[in-house]
Amino acid sequence: MDASDTPESLDGLCPDGMALDEWRLRLELAACYRLFDHLGWTELIYNHITLRVPGGDPANPHFLINPFGLHYSEVTASNLVKIDRAGNKIDASPWPVNPAGFTIHSTVHGARDDAHCVMHTHTTAGMAIACKRDGLRYDNFYSALLYGLVGYHDFEGVTTNPGEAPRLVASLARNEMLILRNHGLLALGAGVPEAFDRLWTLQRACEVQLAADSMHGDNVTIPNAVLERNAEAAHRMNMGPRRGRMPFEGIRRRAAIRFADLV
């Protein structure tokens, strides 16, 4: 792929009246939707990746969300819909928004200052582990990286009840990821690459556990002392403002997702 294919290279196509920062974030988020499609993490037209953008006031920030009715493969920077915390449209988009689907996202965005990006999936491996009483075990390479970073939230049905929000916030606490029991996976981050890095690692941990459990014999356990040291080392490796940037860009190039095609 062309190394000059960056969101900044398309500044000249920014719509009138839109801040460049928002335009660049739109391009990155649209690329992430296409990447989810490439990885097979889509669920027809459902689920969301949401991203906070400049605008609004601190009490009612603005977010980008996929147009309800479009497949992830159809999302572009221009057709992403800007909404407020209540799910109301800010711009004149012709596309509707699924307010019920935004309930989880708005709760997480509102509870955590570092939750600029929130991703939620219904992958087979993620849902399978979410259905198990003991959830994710810390006995494979990827799950060991997540030791102490994953919370759980009990299933209360389709997430449309605002009264569930306080319980969801309590389940999230200071975790970077949530396993929504009987439901799916959720990850948050300060930006798209960081949230993607966390979700990819959680997804891989679930896939490995699912494969290991299909085989005969017991799994090898990892001592807690090793898990704690490993988690500390992983945290040091992943610190910094560019967390997740290189793997995100690498897989975007591998999938041949060009920002120039996402306008």
Secondary structure, 3 states (H helix, E strand, C coil): CCCCCCHHHHHHHCCCCCCHHHHHHHHHHHHHHHHHHHHCCCECCECCEEEEEEEEECCEEEEEECCCCCCHHHCCCCCCEEECCCCCECCCCCCCCCHHHHHHHHHHHHHCCCCCEEEEECCHHHHHHHHCCCCCCCCCHHHHHCCCCEEEECCCCCCCCHHHHHHHHHHHCCCCEEEECCCEEEEEECCHHHHHHHHHHHHHHHHHHHHHHCCCCCCCCCCHHHHHHHHHHHHHHCCCCCCCHHHHHHHHHHCCCCHHHCC
